[in-house]
Amino acid sequence: MRVLLTTFNSSYIHKNLALRWLYVARPKDVVVNISEYTIKDDVSSVAASIIADNYDVVGISVYIWNVDQVKSLIQLLKLRKPTIKIVLGGPEVTYENDEWFAYPIDAIVLGEGERVFWEYLINNNTDYVKEEASEFKPVRKEDIAYLESLDIPYNLEIDHTNFSNQYLYVEASRGCPFRCSYCLSSLDNTVRFFSLEYLENLFESVKDFPINQVKFLDRTFNAHKERTKALYKMLENYPNIESFQVEIVADRLDDDLIEMIINKSNRDRYRYEIGIQSYNPKTLEAVDRRQDNERLNQVMRILLDNDITIHADLIAGLPYEGLTSFQASFNQLANVYPTELQLGILKLLKGTKMKDQALKLNFLYNLQAPYEVYDTPWLNKSEMDYINIVAKGVDRTLNRNLLEVTVKYLNEHHYAGDLFTL
């Protein structure tokens, strides 16, 4: 059996960790290759290349950004080789996936597929695999001890020449301790940690390669304080890695962890993503999010005063957040002056509680990926367009370190802190 693991990444700098986990879990008597493409690649050429290599099975990793490319690839592959077996997996097809069976696929792996994918191909085990629309199967969560028993997927030979110009995505854990209703991670609300010994072996395996940036996929890097402190200590031993990006919950940072973050040895190597989403208490309650706004801003100011890089997110279109409320949320965050400020539009992701809530409240959204909302009971389309204009203004000035002095001067002397209007 010849098996190809493939996907379309959003750009060349990204790579797909899920395919690499499947690869290291492969049966030893199966020929398996990984081929990654980008959403800008010509799908017809991709299909021709796959057919030319005479694969029996193609496993495709599906996300909101590559839906169109995957659908086109499926049709071309089956047209040119009807006997080829096509198995899908990934967050975009794990929930509400019946529509995919209108395309000539053979199966969908539900959840974490390291064992499920191969058990299906070798033994036709369908416990966590859908082979037709409308049938119900549970979603798999894999055991961390099993994953740690496999070869490390972060140091495959195919990656050796690309460490310096692609992100290295790393899982220190799976799952999320929070239940934010708009996020797929809320469906896996228990955290499963990889052992510190495993993580040290991981970084030892790549220490001879120059790495530009490690991106931790953990939804909350500071979910366990003592473990986080141990990780900081461990990562000091790998100067071959220029920087790390982690996602943190800032209002839950203790003072001793803040001291570790602003320590000179860590200051220039870490970039922090902080998902704030809103400052409106009613909105936060509606999306099952707990947040101490005062503490949040206090911590961000401490970090920024110590030259820590912060990428902060807001989401427009959440319940109970009209234009006036969103403007207030924006101004609270913008006046802290994070290094980067991203205004995102709410996406109604398949399987999330938020999607069910939004449809009951008559939200209007794009039925095609990435499912962005464009009208809510609190924000109409013209107001959403207005927010998008503000987002572009931020991207073209503060996020690029342009006009920083000018913007701050105007904000303080002419706009009284109303950066949204400015």
C-alpha positions as CSV (number, residue, x, y, z in Angstrom):
1,M,0.0,0.0,0.0
2,R,1.3,3.4,-1.0
3,V,-0.1,6.3,1.1
4,L,0.3,10.1,0.7
5,L,-0.4,12.5,3.5
6,T,-1.0,16.0,2.2
7,T,-2.6,19.4,2.7
8,F,-2.7,23.0,1.4
9,N,-1.0,25.3,3.9
10,S,-1.9,29.0,3.9
11,S,1.7,29.9,2.9
12,Y,5.1,28.3,2.5
13,I,6.3,29.5,6.0
14,H,3.7,27.2,7.6
15,K,3.8,23.4,7.9
16,N,1.4,20.8,9.1
17,L,2.1,19.0,12.3
18,A,-0.8,16.7,12.1
19,L,0.6,15.0,8.9
20,R,3.9,14.5,10.8
21,W,2.1,12.8,13.7
22,L,0.4,10.4,11.2
23,Y,3.7,9.7,9.6
24,V,5.5,8.6,12.8
25,A,2.5,6.5,13.7
26,R,2.6,4.6,10.4
27,P,2.8,0.8,10.2
28,K,6.3,-0.1,9.2
29,D,5.3,-2.2,6.2
30,V,3.4,0.7,4.5
31,V,5.0,3.2,2.1
32,V,4.1,6.6,3.3
33,N,5.1,10.1,2.0
34,I,4.3,13.6,3.0
35,S,3.7,16.3,0.4
36,E,2.6,19.8,1.4
37,Y,1.3,22.5,-0.9
38,T,0.0,26.1,-0.4
39,I,-3.4,27.5,-1.3
40,K,-1.7,29.4,-4.1
41,D,-0.5,26.2,-5.9
42,D,-2.3,25.1,-9.0
43,V,-4.7,22.3,-7.9
44,S,-4.6,20.6,-11.3
45,S,-0.8,20.3,-11.2
46,V,-1.0,18.9,-7.6
47,A,-3.5,16.3,-8.7
48,A,-1.3,15.3,-11.7
49,S,1.7,14.9,-9.4
50,I,-0.2,12.7,-7.0
51,I,-1.6,10.5,-9.8
52,A,1.9,10.2,-11.4
53,D,3.2,8.8,-8.1
54,N,0.6,6.0,-8.1
55,Y,-0.7,6.3,-4.6
56,D,-3.4,3.9,-3.3
57,V,-4.6,6.2,-0.5
58,V,-4.5,10.0,-0.1
59,G,-5.1,11.4,3.4
60,I,-5.9,15.1,3.3
61,S,-5.8,17.6,6.3
62,V,-8.6,20.1,6.0
63,Y,-8.9,23.6,7.6
64,I,-11.1,26.6,7.0
65,W,-8.4,28.2,4.7
66,N,-8.1,25.3,2.3
67,V,-11.6,24.0,1.8
68,D,-11.9,25.1,-1.8
69,Q,-8.6,23.6,-2.8
70,V,-9.4,20.3,-1.1
71,K,-12.8,20.0,-2.8
72,S,-11.2,20.6,-6.2
73,L,-8.4,18.1,-5.5
74,I,-10.8,15.4,-4.4
75,Q,-12.8,15.7,-7.7
76,L,-9.7,15.7,-9.9
77,L,-8.1,12.7,-8.2
78,K,-11.3,10.6,-8.5
79,L,-11.8,11.7,-12.0
80,R,-8.3,10.6,-13.1
81,K,-8.0,7.5,-10.8
82,P,-11.4,6.3,-9.6
83,T,-9.8,3.5,-7.5
84,I,-7.8,5.9,-5.3
85,K,-9.0,6.0,-1.7
86,I,-9.5,9.5,-0.2
87,V,-9.7,10.0,3.6
88,L,-10.2,13.4,5.2
89,G,-9.3,14.7,8.6
90,G,-8.8,17.9,10.5
91,P,-10.9,20.5,12.4
92,E,-12.9,21.6,9.3
93,V,-14.4,18.1,8.7
94,T,-14.7,16.8,12.3
95,Y,-18.1,18.4,12.9
96,E,-21.1,19.0,10.7
97,N,-19.4,17.1,7.8
98,D,-22.3,15.5,6.0
99,E,-21.9,17.9,3.0
100,W,-18.5,16.4,2.3
101,F,-20.0,13.2,1.3
102,A,-21.5,14.9,-1.8
103,Y,-17.9,14.7,-3.0
104,P,-16.2,11.4,-4.0
105,I,-14.5,10.7,-0.6
106,D,-14.2,7.4,1.1
107,A,-14.1,8.4,4.8
108,I,-13.6,11.1,7.4
109,V,-11.4,10.6,10.5
110,L,-13.1,12.3,13.5
111,G,-10.7,13.9,15.9
112,E,-7.1,12.9,16.6
113,G,-6.1,10.4,14.0
114,E,-2.7,9.0,14.9
115,R,-4.1,5.5,15.5
116,V,-7.6,5.9,14.0
117,F,-6.3,6.6,10.4
118,W,-4.1,3.6,10.3
119,E,-6.5,1.2,12.1
120,Y,-9.1,2.2,9.4
121,L,-6.7,1.6,6.5
122,I,-5.2,-1.6,7.8
123,N,-8.1,-3.3,9.7
124,N,-11.1,-1.4,8.4
125,N,-11.9,-0.2,12.0
126,T,-14.5,2.5,11.7
127,D,-15.1,3.3,15.4
128,Y,-14.1,6.9,14.9
129,V,-14.5,7.1,11.1
130,K,-17.5,8.2,9.1
131,E,-18.0,6.4,5.7
132,E,-21.3,8.0,4.8
133,A,-23.4,11.1,5.6
134,S,-25.8,11.1,8.6
135,E,-24.2,8.4,10.6
136,F,-22.9,9.3,14.1
137,K,-19.5,8.4,15.3
138,P,-17.6,9.8,18.4
139,V,-14.6,12.1,18.2
140,R,-11.3,10.6,19.2
141,K,-8.9,12.0,21.8
142,E,-5.5,10.3,21.7
143,D,-3.6,9.2,24.8
144,I,-0.5,11.3,25.4
145,A,1.5,8.3,26.6
146,Y,1.0,6.6,23.2
147,L,2.1,9.8,21.3
148,E,5.2,9.9,23.4
149,S,6.0,6.3,22.5
150,L,6.3,7.3,18.8
151,D,9.3,8.7,17.0
152,I,9.5,12.5,17.5
153,P,7.6,14.1,14.6
154,Y,9.5,17.4,14.8
155,N,12.8,16.3,13.3
156,L,11.8,14.4,10.1
157,E,14.4,14.3,7.3
158,I,12.0,16.2,5.0
159,D,12.2,19.2,7.3
160,H,16.0,19.5,7.8
161,T,16.5,22.0,5.0
162,N,13.6,24.2,6.0
163,F,14.1,24.8,9.7
164,S,15.4,28.3,9.2
165,N,12.6,29.5,6.9
166,Q,9.5,27.8,8.3
167,Y,7.8,27.9,11.7
168,L,8.3,24.9,14.0
169,Y,4.9,24.2,15.5
170,V,5.1,22.5,18.8
171,E,2.5,20.9,21.1
172,A,3.3,21.0,24.8
173,S,-0.3,20.0,25.5
174,R,-3.6,19.3,23.9
175,G,-7.0,20.6,24.9
176,C,-7.9,23.9,26.7
177,P,-9.0,24.6,30.3
178,F,-11.6,27.2,29.1
179,R,-15.0,27.0,27.4
180,C,-15.1,30.0,25.1
181,S,-18.2,29.3,23.0
182,Y,-16.8,30.6,19.7
183,C,-13.7,28.4,19.8
184,L,-13.3,24.7,18.7
185,S,-10.8,24.2,21.5
186,S,-13.7,24.5,24.0
187,L,-14.9,21.1,22.8
188,D,-11.8,19.6,24.3
189,N,-11.9,21.3,27.7
190,T,-9.4,19.1,29.6
191,V,-5.7,19.7,29.2
192,R,-3.4,16.8,28.4
193,F,0.2,17.7,29.0
194,F,3.2,16.2,27.2
195,S,5.8,15.4,29.8
196,L,8.7,17.8,30.3
197,E,11.1,14.9,29.6
198,Y,9.5,14.4,26.2
199,L,9.7,18.1,25.4
200,E,13.3,18.2,26.4
201,N,14.0,15.3,24.0
202,L,12.1,17.2,21.3
203,F,14.3,20.3,21.6
204,E,17.4,18.2,21.9
205,S,16.5,16.5,18.6
206,V,16.5,19.9,16.8
207,K,19.3,21.7,18.6
208,D,21.7,21.5,15.7
209,F,19.4,23.4,13.3
210,P,19.0,27.1,13.2
211,I,15.3,27.8,13.9
212,N,13.7,31.2,13.4
213,Q,10.6,30.7,15.4
214,V,8.9,28.0,17.5
215,K,5.1,28.5,17.7
216,F,3.5,26.7,20.6
217,L,0.1,25.4,19.7
218,D,-1.1,25.3,23.3
219,R,-4.3,27.3,23.8
220,T,-3.0,28.6,27.1
221,F,0.7,28.5,27.7
222,N,0.3,29.5,31.4
223,A,-2.4,26.9,32.2
224,H,0.0,25.4,34.9
225,K,2.3,27.9,36.5
226,E,5.0,25.7,37.8
227,R,5.2,23.8,34.5
228,T,5.4,27.1,32.6
229,K,8.3,28.2,34.8
230,A,10.1,24.9,34.1
231,L,9.6,25.3,30.4
232,Y,11.2,28.8,30.5
233,K,14.2,27.3,32.3
234,M,14.4,24.5,29.8
235,L,14.2,26.7,26.7
236,E,17.2,28.8,27.9
237,N,19.3,25.8,26.8
238,Y,18.5,26.2,23.1
239,P,20.1,29.3,21.7
240,N,19.7,27.9,18.2
241,I,16.0,29.0,18.4
242,E,15.7,32.7,17.8
243,S,12.2,33.2,19.2
244,F,9.1,31.6,20.6
245,Q,5.4,32.5,20.2
246,V,3.0,31.5,22.9
247,E,-0.6,32.2,23.8
248,I,-1.3,33.3,27.4
249,V,-4.2,34.4,29.6
250,A,-2.7,37.6,30.9
251,D,-5.1,38.3,33.8
252,R,-4.1,35.0,35.3
253,L,-0.3,35.7,35.4
254,D,1.1,35.7,38.9
255,D,3.7,38.2,39.8
256,D,6.5,35.6,39.9
257,L,5.7,34.4,36.4
258,I,5.6,38.1,35.2
259,E,9.1,38.5,36.7
260,M,10.2,35.5,34.7
261,I,8.7,36.9,31.5
262,I,10.4,40.2,31.8
263,N,13.7,38.7,32.8
264,K,16.4,39.9,30.4
265,S,17.2,36.4,29.2
266,N,13.6,35.9,28.1
267,R,12.6,39.4,27.1
268,D,13.8,39.3,23.5
269,R,13.0,35.7,22.7
270,Y,9.3,35.5,23.3
271,R,6.2,36.9,21.5
272,Y,2.9,36.7,23.4
273,E,-0.5,36.4,21.9
274,I,-3.3,37.5,24.2
275,G,-6.9,36.9,23.1
276,I,-9.0,39.6,24.8
277,Q,-12.0,39.5,22.4
278,S,-14.1,42.0,24.3
279,Y,-14.2,44.1,27.5
280,N,-18.0,44.1,27.7
281,P,-18.9,42.0,30.8
282,K,-22.3,41.0,29.3
283,T,-20.6,39.8,26.1
284,L,-17.9,37.9,28.0
285,E,-20.5,36.1,30.1
286,A,-22.5,35.3,26.9
287,V,-19.5,33.5,25.4
288,D,-18.6,31.7,28.6
289,R,-15.4,33.7,29.1
290,R,-14.1,34.9,32.5
291,Q,-11.8,37.9,32.4
292,D,-10.6,40.4,34.9
293,N,-10.3,43.5,32.7
294,E,-8.5,45.7,35.2
295,R,-5.9,43.0,35.9
296,L,-5.6,42.3,32.2
297,N,-4.7,45.8,31.4
298,Q,-2.4,46.1,34.4
299,V,-0.4,43.1,33.3
300,M,-0.2,44.2,29.7
301,R,1.2,47.6,30.7
302,I,3.8,45.9,32.9
303,L,4.9,43.7,30.0
304,L,4.9,46.5,27.4
305,D,6.9,48.8,29.8
306,N,9.5,46.0,29.8
307,D,9.6,45.8,26.0
308,I,7.7,42.5,25.7
309,T,6.1,41.9,22.4
310,I,2.3,41.5,22.6
311,H,-0.1,40.6,19.9
312,A,-3.6,41.3,21.2
313,D,-6.9,40.2,19.6
314,L,-10.4,41.6,19.6
315,I,-13.4,39.9,17.9
316,A,-16.2,42.0,16.3
317,G,-19.7,40.4,16.1
318,L,-20.0,38.8,19.5
319,P,-23.4,38.9,21.3
320,Y,-24.4,42.1,23.0
321,E,-21.6,44.0,21.4
322,G,-22.9,46.8,19.2
323,L,-20.8,49.5,17.6
324,T,-20.6,51.7,20.7
325,S,-19.7,48.8,22.9
326,F,-17.0,47.6,20.4
327,Q,-15.6,51.1,20.1
328,A,-15.3,51.1,23.9
329,S,-13.6,47.7,23.9
330,F,-11.2,48.8,21.1
331,N,-10.3,52.0,22.9
332,Q,-9.6,50.2,26.2
333,L,-7.1,47.9,24.4
334,A,-5.7,50.4,21.9
335,N,-4.8,52.9,24.7
336,V,-2.6,50.2,26.2
337,Y,-0.7,50.3,22.8
338,P,0.0,46.6,22.3
339,T,2.8,45.8,19.8
340,E,0.2,44.5,17.4
341,L,-3.6,44.8,17.6
342,Q,-5.7,42.5,15.5
343,L,-9.4,43.1,14.9
344,G,-11.0,39.9,13.8
345,I,-14.6,39.2,12.7
346,L,-16.5,36.4,14.5
347,K,-16.4,33.1,12.6
348,L,-19.2,30.6,13.2
349,L,-17.1,27.5,13.3
350,K,-18.7,24.1,12.9
351,G,-19.4,22.3,16.1
352,T,-19.1,25.3,18.4
353,K,-21.7,26.4,20.9
354,M,-21.4,29.9,19.5
355,K,-22.8,28.8,16.1
356,D,-25.9,27.3,17.7
357,Q,-26.4,30.5,19.8
358,A,-25.9,32.8,16.8
359,L,-28.3,31.0,14.5
360,K,-31.0,31.1,17.2
361,L,-30.3,34.9,17.5
362,N,-30.6,35.3,13.7
363,F,-27.0,36.2,13.0
364,L,-26.2,36.3,9.3
365,Y,-22.9,34.8,8.1
366,N,-21.1,33.5,5.1
367,L,-22.1,29.9,4.5
368,Q,-18.7,29.3,2.9
369,A,-15.4,29.1,4.8
370,P,-14.2,30.9,6.8
371,Y,-17.9,31.6,7.9
372,E,-17.5,35.2,9.0
373,V,-20.5,37.0,10.5
374,Y,-21.7,40.1,8.6
375,D,-24.9,41.0,10.5
376,T,-26.0,40.5,14.1
377,P,-28.9,41.9,16.2
378,W,-26.3,44.4,17.6
379,L,-24.1,45.1,14.5
380,N,-25.4,45.6,11.0
381,K,-23.3,45.1,7.9
382,S,-22.4,48.8,7.4
383,E,-21.1,48.9,11.0
384,M,-19.1,45.7,10.4
385,D,-17.6,47.4,7.3
386,Y,-16.7,50.4,9.4
387,I,-14.9,48.2,11.9
388,N,-13.0,46.6,9.0
389,I,-11.8,50.1,7.9
390,V,-10.5,50.7,11.5
391,A,-8.7,47.3,11.3
392,K,-7.0,48.3,8.1
393,G,-6.0,51.6,9.7
394,V,-4.4,49.9,12.6
395,D,-2.6,47.4,10.3
396,R,-1.2,50.2,8.2
397,T,0.1,52.3,11.0
398,L,0.7,51.1,14.6
399,N,1.1,47.4,13.6
400,R,3.9,48.4,11.2
401,N,5.5,50.9,13.6
402,L,4.4,53.8,11.3
403,L,3.2,57.2,12.6
404,E,3.4,55.9,16.2
405,V,4.4,59.3,17.6
406,T,1.8,61.1,15.4
407,V,-1.0,58.8,16.4
408,K,-0.2,59.1,20.1
409,Y,0.0,62.9,20.0
410,L,-3.3,63.2,18.2
411,N,-4.9,60.7,20.5
412,E,-3.8,62.5,23.6
413,H,-4.3,66.1,22.5
414,H,-7.2,66.0,20.0
415,Y,-9.2,62.7,20.4
416,A,-9.2,62.3,24.2
417,G,-8.4,58.6,24.0
418,D,-10.8,57.7,21.2
419,L,-8.4,55.9,19.0
420,F,-11.3,54.1,17.2
421,T,-12.4,57.4,15.7
422,L,-8.9,58.5,15.0
